């Protein structure tokens, strides 16, 4: 289960759920206003985009044109506008900083994103395309995420909106006739405000204004989208270039660069191996792994770096796979079978040797040690490939610390017992199955409203016998399925011929 799906409002202990989403709104009272623009009646919002840990496809290319916050009387505030295609499978462990924008201060009730295209790609072992599937998009491409509680954009605290698009559950895909598919978006959303914001994210770009003594620099040229509000006017939407030119109506945009800070524990690497912050210079390419934090200056967010990789993309590799041995301190290595990674063939068994200063994290950002890398766990390794042997010198290891596989079953609810949090799922591929609903299970009821696909986050008490559901969980020794996610429809989906 995702650690970020432990739902709680840090200060007052209220759980929050969203449409096809698990939403945690975390805020601990009034801030000093650092990094915000309260005098302009706006607050700063960051959008982080990530994906669930696995998928049966090699690429899930999703095109987004809009992400909006919806308030009273349909008032909306865009936190992304443009056109951006991302491969969700590139985001299966660390998040991408998708946009950093100002938005009008106010109380918002839902999050809406607009999709225009989806492409599922399957590759062979050589990387050649063998299949492309284009599922039908929901409604008019609009998906509304409806949390049970309002959330606030203000000048007091910057806000991070994390969208975790679960490719596996989304691409469980309601099967239509003639081999076609319909995309059913499953999005876990976490809304966080506070000093340290969100999960670990990755930024790639060019370092500028490097101060090696202070351990600071600016990262420019990233794929992040910016829009800022200054002097009562809105700047233009723009990508993370280094332009500071005039925006619409003569309004000056703040720099489309992100300040980066480092601490004594930062790990630095080049294509030659372990390095130090002294090896960083202006106008060199960098990849930064870290967390967004509140800025004390004139920008809302700063990236607090944990790992910095200096050099062009081709010096490094990102490999996703399954650990086939425990980490061995004697050899300083573990082995893994490659699921995907351009530097190595799919299915190959390679050795990952830890570089000095290598870091290990879970998907949600908990730091582990190399000794926690265990056979059977999913891993994603960022490091330096070697040419002589099938080996990767590991700088960062992300661990999906669940060895057992999740089961997906579809059927009809029966014998619902709310007091004991159990029901029977009738007519599954494994027959009738008893289900125990876990304490923090996420339950979503799919629907539609005014041309948008919606889903309400509901409690077990709001379900009833006869509803059709997809249930995700793991079998217990009792033979019952312990459910962590339940996606419910009022009737079985129609099958088109």
C-alpha positions as CSV (number, residue, x, y, z in Angstrom):
1,X,0.0,0.0,0.0
2,X,1.3,3.5,-0.8
3,X,2.5,5.2,2.3
4,X,1.0,8.5,1.0
5,X,-2.4,6.9,1.1
6,X,-2.4,7.0,4.9
7,X,-5.1,9.6,5.0
8,X,-4.9,12.2,7.8
9,X,-5.0,15.9,8.3
10,X,-1.9,16.4,10.4
11,X,-3.3,19.1,12.6
12,X,-6.9,18.0,13.3
13,X,-6.9,14.3,12.3
14,X,-9.6,14.3,9.6
15,X,-9.3,11.8,6.7
16,X,-9.9,13.1,3.2
17,X,-10.7,11.1,0.0
18,X,-11.1,12.2,-3.6
19,X,-12.5,11.0,-6.9
20,X,-10.6,7.9,-7.9
21,X,-8.1,9.5,-5.5
22,X,-6.8,9.4,-2.0
23,X,-6.3,12.9,-0.8
24,X,-4.4,14.0,2.3
25,X,-4.6,17.7,3.0
26,X,-1.9,18.6,5.4
27,X,-1.5,22.1,6.8
28,X,-0.3,23.2,10.2
29,X,-1.6,26.7,10.6
30,X,-0.4,30.1,9.6
31,X,2.9,30.5,8.0
32,X,5.0,33.6,7.7
33,X,4.0,34.1,4.1
34,X,7.5,33.4,2.8
35,X,7.4,32.5,-0.9
36,X,3.8,33.6,-1.4
37,X,2.1,36.5,-2.9
38,X,-0.6,37.2,-0.4
39,X,-0.7,40.9,-1.3
40,X,-1.8,39.9,-4.8
41,X,-4.6,37.6,-3.5
42,X,-2.8,34.5,-4.8
43,X,-1.0,31.5,-3.6
44,X,1.7,29.3,-5.1
45,X,0.9,25.7,-6.3
46,X,3.2,23.0,-7.4
47,X,1.9,20.0,-9.4
48,X,3.9,16.7,-9.1
49,X,3.1,13.9,-11.4
50,X,3.9,10.3,-10.8
51,X,2.6,6.8,-11.6
52,X,2.0,3.5,-9.9
53,X,4.9,1.0,-9.7
54,X,4.0,-1.4,-12.5
55,X,2.3,-1.8,-15.8
56,X,1.9,-4.4,-18.5
57,X,3.0,-1.9,-21.2
58,X,6.4,-0.5,-22.0
59,X,5.1,3.1,-22.5
60,X,1.9,4.8,-21.3
61,X,2.0,8.1,-23.2
62,X,-0.6,10.5,-21.8
63,X,-1.3,14.0,-23.3
64,X,-2.6,16.6,-20.9
65,X,-3.9,20.0,-21.9
66,X,-5.3,21.4,-18.7
67,X,-5.3,20.9,-14.9
68,X,-7.7,23.1,-13.0
69,X,-8.9,23.8,-9.5
70,X,-12.7,24.3,-9.3
71,X,-14.3,26.5,-6.7
72,X,-17.7,28.0,-6.0
73,X,-20.1,28.6,-8.9
74,X,-17.8,26.8,-11.3
75,X,-15.0,29.3,-10.8
76,X,-11.7,27.7,-11.9
77,X,-8.0,28.3,-11.6
78,X,-5.6,26.6,-14.0
79,X,-2.5,25.1,-12.5
80,X,-1.4,23.8,-15.9
81,X,-2.4,24.9,-19.4
82,X,-0.7,24.0,-22.6
83,X,-0.1,20.5,-24.2
84,X,2.3,18.0,-22.6
85,X,2.8,14.4,-23.3
86,X,4.4,12.2,-20.6
87,X,5.3,8.6,-20.4
88,X,3.8,7.6,-17.1
89,X,6.2,4.7,-16.7
90,X,9.1,7.1,-16.5
91,X,7.5,8.3,-13.3
92,X,7.0,5.1,-11.4
93,X,9.1,6.0,-8.3
94,X,10.2,9.6,-8.2
95,X,7.8,12.3,-9.2
96,X,8.2,15.0,-11.9
97,X,7.7,18.6,-11.1
98,X,5.1,19.2,-13.7
99,X,4.2,22.8,-13.0
100,X,5.0,25.6,-10.5
101,X,2.4,28.4,-10.7
102,X,0.5,31.0,-8.9
103,X,-3.3,30.6,-8.5
104,X,-6.0,32.9,-7.2
105,X,-6.5,32.5,-3.5
106,X,-9.7,30.8,-2.5
107,X,-11.5,27.7,-1.4
108,X,-11.7,24.9,-4.0
109,X,-13.8,21.8,-4.1
110,X,-12.5,19.7,-7.0
111,X,-9.6,19.1,-9.3
112,X,-10.3,18.7,-13.1
113,X,-7.8,17.6,-15.6
114,X,-8.3,17.3,-19.4
115,X,-6.8,14.6,-21.5
116,X,-6.6,14.7,-25.3
117,X,-4.7,11.5,-26.1
118,X,-3.5,8.2,-24.6
119,X,-1.2,5.7,-26.3
120,X,-0.2,2.3,-24.9
121,X,3.0,0.9,-26.5
122,X,4.4,-2.5,-26.2
123,X,8.1,-3.1,-27.3
124,X,10.0,-6.2,-28.1
125,X,13.4,-7.1,-26.5
126,X,15.2,-4.9,-29.0
127,X,13.1,-1.9,-28.3
128,X,11.1,-2.1,-31.5
129,X,7.4,-1.3,-31.3
130,X,5.2,-4.4,-31.7
131,X,1.8,-3.0,-30.6
132,X,0.2,0.4,-30.1
133,X,-3.2,0.7,-28.4
134,X,-5.2,3.9,-28.2
135,X,-8.0,3.5,-25.6
136,X,-11.1,5.6,-25.7
137,X,-10.9,8.5,-23.3
138,X,-13.7,9.1,-20.7
139,X,-16.5,11.6,-21.6
140,X,-14.9,14.6,-23.3
141,X,-11.5,13.9,-21.9
142,X,-12.4,15.7,-18.6
143,X,-12.0,14.0,-15.3
144,X,-13.2,15.5,-12.1
145,X,-11.6,14.6,-8.7
146,X,-14.0,15.4,-6.0
147,X,-12.6,15.4,-2.4
148,X,-14.9,15.2,0.5
149,X,-13.4,18.3,2.0
150,X,-12.5,21.7,0.5
151,X,-8.9,22.7,0.2
152,X,-7.4,26.2,0.3
153,X,-5.0,28.2,-1.8
154,X,-3.7,31.1,0.1
155,X,-0.7,33.3,0.5
156,X,0.1,31.7,3.9
157,X,1.5,28.4,2.6
158,X,2.5,27.1,-0.8
159,X,0.5,24.0,-1.8
160,X,1.7,20.8,-3.5
161,X,-0.8,18.8,-5.6
162,X,0.5,15.3,-6.2
163,X,-1.2,13.3,-9.0
164,X,-0.4,9.6,-8.9
165,X,-1.9,8.1,-12.0
166,X,-2.1,4.4,-11.4
167,X,-1.5,2.9,-14.8
168,X,-2.2,-0.7,-13.8
169,X,-5.7,0.1,-12.4
170,X,-6.4,2.6,-15.1
171,X,-5.4,0.1,-17.8
172,X,-7.4,-2.7,-16.2
173,X,-9.4,-1.2,-19.1
174,X,-13.0,-2.0,-19.6
175,X,-12.8,-4.3,-22.6
176,X,-14.9,-3.3,-25.6
177,X,-15.7,-5.1,-28.8
178,X,-13.2,-5.5,-31.6
179,X,-10.2,-5.4,-29.3
180,X,-10.7,-1.8,-28.3
181,X,-10.2,-0.4,-24.8
182,X,-11.7,2.4,-22.7
183,X,-9.4,4.2,-20.3
184,X,-10.6,4.5,-16.8
185,X,-8.4,6.9,-14.9
186,X,-7.4,5.9,-11.4
187,X,-5.7,8.9,-9.8
188,X,-4.5,9.1,-6.2
189,X,-4.2,12.7,-5.2
190,X,-2.4,14.1,-2.2
191,X,-2.6,17.8,-1.4
192,X,0.1,18.9,1.0
193,X,1.2,22.2,2.6
194,X,3.9,22.7,5.1
195,X,7.6,23.1,5.4
196,X,8.7,20.0,3.4
197,X,6.3,19.4,0.5
198,X,5.5,16.1,-1.0
199,X,7.4,13.1,-2.1
200,X,10.8,12.9,-3.8
201,X,10.9,14.5,-7.2
202,X,13.4,14.6,-10.1
203,X,14.4,17.7,-12.0
204,X,16.6,17.8,-15.0
205,X,18.1,20.9,-16.6
206,X,21.2,23.2,-16.5
207,X,22.9,24.6,-13.4
208,X,23.4,28.4,-13.2
209,X,24.4,30.8,-10.5
210,X,26.4,28.0,-8.8
211,X,27.8,28.8,-5.4
212,X,29.8,25.7,-4.3
213,X,30.7,27.3,-0.9
214,X,27.0,27.8,0.0
215,X,26.0,24.6,-1.9
216,X,23.3,26.4,-3.9
217,X,22.5,26.9,-7.6
218,X,19.5,27.5,-9.9
219,X,18.2,24.8,-12.2
220,X,17.0,26.1,-15.5
221,X,15.8,24.6,-18.7
222,X,13.6,21.9,-17.1
223,X,10.3,20.6,-18.5
224,X,8.4,22.3,-15.7
225,X,5.7,24.7,-16.7
226,X,5.5,28.2,-15.0
227,X,3.1,31.0,-14.6
228,X,3.4,33.8,-12.1
229,X,1.4,36.8,-10.8
230,X,3.2,40.1,-10.2
231,X,2.0,43.6,-9.7
232,X,-1.6,42.7,-10.3
233,X,-1.0,40.9,-13.6
234,X,-0.6,37.4,-14.8
235,X,2.5,36.4,-16.8
236,X,2.5,34.0,-19.7
237,X,2.5,30.2,-19.4
238,X,6.0,29.0,-20.2
239,X,8.4,26.1,-19.9
240,X,11.4,26.1,-17.6
241,X,13.7,28.1,-19.8
242,X,16.0,30.9,-18.6
243,X,13.9,33.7,-20.1
244,X,13.1,36.7,-18.0
245,X,11.6,38.7,-20.9
246,X,8.3,40.6,-20.9
247,X,5.1,38.5,-20.7
248,X,1.6,39.4,-21.8
249,X,0.5,43.0,-21.2
250,X,4.1,43.9,-20.4
251,X,4.1,41.9,-17.1
252,X,7.5,40.7,-16.1
253,X,7.8,36.9,-15.4
254,X,9.9,35.8,-12.5
255,X,12.7,33.5,-13.7
256,X,11.6,30.1,-14.9
257,X,14.4,28.5,-12.8
258,X,14.1,26.6,-9.6
259,X,16.5,27.4,-6.7
260,X,18.3,24.3,-5.4
261,X,19.9,24.0,-1.9
262,X,22.1,21.2,-0.6
263,X,23.1,19.9,2.8
264,X,26.0,18.1,4.3
265,X,24.4,14.8,3.4
266,X,24.0,15.5,-0.3
267,X,25.4,12.8,-2.6
268,X,27.0,13.9,-5.9
269,X,27.9,11.8,-8.9
270,X,29.3,12.2,-12.4
271,X,29.7,9.7,-15.2
272,X,33.0,8.8,-13.6
273,X,31.5,7.9,-10.2
274,X,31.2,9.6,-6.8
275,X,32.0,13.3,-6.8
276,X,31.4,16.4,-4.7
277,X,29.6,19.7,-4.9
278,X,32.9,21.3,-5.9
279,X,32.6,19.5,-9.3
280,X,29.5,21.5,-10.1
281,X,29.8,24.6,-12.4
282,X,27.6,27.0,-14.4
283,X,26.1,25.7,-17.6
284,X,26.5,22.0,-17.0
285,X,23.7,19.5,-17.2
286,X,22.4,18.1,-14.0
287,X,19.7,15.8,-12.6
288,X,18.5,16.6,-9.1
289,X,16.6,14.2,-6.8
290,X,15.1,15.9,-3.7
291,X,12.0,17.5,-2.2
292,X,10.3,20.8,-2.6
293,X,10.5,23.0,0.4
294,X,9.2,26.5,1.2
295,X,11.5,29.3,0.0
296,X,12.6,32.2,2.1
297,X,13.1,34.4,-0.9
298,X,10.9,35.7,-3.7
299,X,10.0,32.3,-5.1
300,X,7.6,29.9,-3.4
301,X,9.5,26.7,-3.8
302,X,13.1,25.5,-3.4
303,X,14.4,22.1,-4.3
304,X,16.3,20.5,-1.4
305,X,18.6,18.2,-3.1
306,X,19.5,14.7,-1.7
307,X,21.3,13.5,-4.9
308,X,22.9,15.4,-7.8
309,X,24.0,13.8,-11.0
310,X,26.4,16.0,-13.0
311,X,26.6,15.4,-16.7
312,X,24.5,14.7,-19.8
313,X,21.7,12.1,-19.9
314,X,23.8,9.7,-21.9
315,X,26.2,9.3,-19.0
316,X,23.5,7.7,-16.8
317,X,20.8,5.1,-17.1
318,X,17.5,4.4,-15.4
319,X,16.8,0.7,-15.0
320,X,13.5,-0.8,-13.6
321,X,13.5,-4.4,-12.5
322,X,13.1,-7.0,-9.8
323,X,15.9,-7.7,-7.3
324,X,17.1,-11.3,-7.6
325,X,19.4,-11.2,-4.6
326,X,19.7,-9.4,-1.3
327,X,22.3,-6.6,-1.2
328,X,25.6,-8.1,-0.2
329,X,27.9,-5.8,1.8
330,X,30.9,-7.9,0.9
331,X,30.6,-7.3,-2.8
332,X,28.7,-4.0,-2.3
333,X,26.2,-5.2,-4.9
334,X,22.9,-7.0,-5.7
335,X,21.5,-8.5,-8.9
336,X,18.3,-7.6,-10.7
337,X,16.3,-8.8,-13.7
338,X,15.6,-5.9,-16.1
339,X,12.0,-5.1,-16.8
340,X,12.8,-2.0,-18.8
341,X,15.8,0.2,-19.3
342,X,17.4,1.4,-22.5
343,X,21.0,0.6,-21.5
344,X,20.2,-3.2,-21.0
345,X,18.1,-5.8,-22.7
346,X,14.7,-6.6,-21.2
347,X,15.0,-9.8,-19.2
348,X,18.7,-9.5,-18.7
349,X,20.2,-10.2,-15.3
350,X,22.6,-7.4,-14.3
351,X,24.7,-6.5,-11.2
352,X,24.1,-3.2,-9.5
353,X,27.2,-2.1,-7.6
354,X,26.6,0.7,-5.2
355,X,28.7,3.9,-5.7
356,X,30.1,5.6,-2.6
357,X,27.3,7.7,-1.2
358,X,24.5,5.7,-3.0
359,X,21.0,6.4,-1.6
360,X,18.0,4.2,-1.1
361,X,14.4,5.4,-0.9
362,X,10.9,4.0,-1.0
363,X,8.4,5.3,-3.5
364,X,7.0,7.7,-0.9
365,X,10.3,9.1,0.1
366,X,11.3,7.2,3.2
367,X,15.1,6.7,3.2
368,X,16.4,3.2,3.7
369,X,19.8,1.7,3.6
370,X,21.4,-0.6,1.1
371,X,20.8,-3.5,3.5
372,X,17.1,-3.1,2.9
373,X,17.4,-4.1,-0.7
374,X,15.9,-7.6,-0.7
375,X,15.3,-10.3,-3.3
376,X,11.8,-10.2,-4.8
377,X,11.3,-6.4,-4.3
378,X,10.7,-4.2,-7.3
379,X,13.6,-1.7,-7.8
380,X,14.3,1.3,-10.0
381,X,18.0,2.1,-10.2
382,X,19.6,5.3,-11.4
383,X,23.3,5.1,-12.1
384,X,26.3,4.8,-14.4
385,X,26.3,1.8,-16.9
386,X,29.6,0.1,-17.5
387,X,30.5,-1.2,-21.0
388,X,32.6,-4.2,-20.0
389,X,30.0,-6.3,-18.2
390,X,26.3,-6.1,-17.6
391,X,26.7,-3.8,-14.6
392,X,25.2,-0.6,-13.4
393,X,27.0,1.5,-10.8
394,X,24.1,2.6,-8.6
395,X,23.7,6.1,-7.4
396,X,20.0,6.0,-6.4
397,X,17.8,2.9,-5.7
398,X,14.0,3.2,-5.3
399,X,12.5,0.2,-3.6
400,X,8.9,-1.0,-3.9
401,X,8.9,-2.8,-0.6
402,X,6.1,-5.2,-1.3
403,X,7.3,-8.6,-2.5
404,X,3.9,-10.3,-3.0
405,X,1.8,-9.6,-6.0
406,X,-1.5,-7.7,-5.8
407,X,-4.6,-9.5,-7.0
408,X,-7.4,-7.9,-9.0
409,X,-10.8,-9.4,-9.0
410,X,-14.1,-8.2,-10.6
411,X,-17.5,-9.2,-9.4
412,X,-20.8,-8.3,-7.6
413,X,-21.0,-7.3,-4.0
414,X,-23.1,-9.5,-1.7
415,X,-23.5,-10.2,2.0
416,X,-22.1,-6.8,2.9
417,X,-21.2,-6.6,6.6
418,X,-20.3,-3.1,7.5
419,X,-19.6,-3.8,11.2
420,X,-17.0,-6.4,10.4
421,X,-15.8,-4.7,7.2
422,X,-16.4,-7.8,5.0
423,X,-18.4,-8.8,2.0
424,X,-18.5,-11.6,-0.6
425,X,-17.5,-10.8,-4.2
426,X,-19.7,-13.0,-6.5
427,X,-18.8,-14.2,-10.0
428,X,-15.1,-13.6,-10.1
429,X,-12.6,-15.5,-12.2
430,X,-11.8,-17.5,-8.9
431,X,-15.5,-18.0,-8.0
432,X,-17.1,-16.4,-5.0
433,X,-14.4,-14.8,-2.8
434,X,-14.6,-13.5,0.7
435,X,-13.2,-10.0,1.1
436,X,-11.9,-8.1,4.2
437,X,-11.7,-4.4,3.7
438,X,-8.5,-3.0,5.2
439,X,-8.7,-0.1,7.6
440,X,-7.3,2.5,5.1
441,X,-8.8,1.0,2.0
442,X,-9.8,3.5,-0.7
443,X,-13.3,3.1,-2.1
444,X,-14.5,5.0,-5.2
445,X,-17.9,5.2,-6.9
446,X,-17.6,6.0,-10.6
447,X,-20.2,8.3,-12.3
448,X,-20.5,11.2,-14.6
449,X,-21.7,14.8,-14.4
450,X,-22.2,17.4,-17.1
451,X,-19.9,15.7,-19.6
452,X,-17.1,14.9,-17.2
453,X,-16.2,11.6,-15.7
454,X,-16.5,11.7,-11.9
455,X,-16.1,9.4,-9.0
456,X,-17.0,10.0,-5.4
457,X,-14.8,8.8,-2.5
458,X,-17.2,6.8,-0.3
459,X,-17.2,4.8,2.8
460,X,-18.1,1.1,3.1
461,X,-21.4,2.2,4.7
462,X,-22.4,3.9,1.4
463,X,-22.2,0.6,-0.6
464,X,-24.9,-2.0,-1.0
465,X,-25.3,-5.5,-2.3
466,X,-25.7,-5.8,-6.1
467,X,-23.1,-3.2,-7.0
468,X,-20.4,-4.2,-9.5
469,X,-16.8,-3.7,-8.2
470,X,-13.1,-4.2,-9.1
471,X,-11.3,-5.1,-5.9
472,X,-7.5,-4.9,-5.5
473,X,-5.7,-6.6,-2.6
474,X,-3.7,-9.5,-1.4
475,X,-4.9,-12.9,-0.2
476,X,-4.4,-13.7,3.5
477,X,-3.8,-17.1,5.0
478,X,-7.5,-17.3,5.8
479,X,-8.2,-17.5,2.0
480,X,-9.9,-14.1,2.0
481,X,-8.8,-11.1,0.0
482,X,-7.6,-8.1,2.1
483,X,-8.8,-5.2,-0.1
484,X,-6.8,-2.0,-0.3
485,X,-8.6,-0.4,-3.3
486,X,-12.3,-0.9,-4.4
487,X,-13.6,0.8,-7.5
488,X,-17.4,0.5,-7.8
489,X,-20.0,1.1,-10.5
490,X,-23.7,1.1,-10.2
491,X,-24.0,-1.4,-13.0
492,X,-21.8,-3.6,-15.1
493,X,-20.2,-1.6,-17.9
494,X,-21.8,-2.0,-21.3
495,X,-20.0,-4.1,-23.9
496,X,-20.0,-2.6,-27.3
497,X,-20.0,-4.8,-30.3
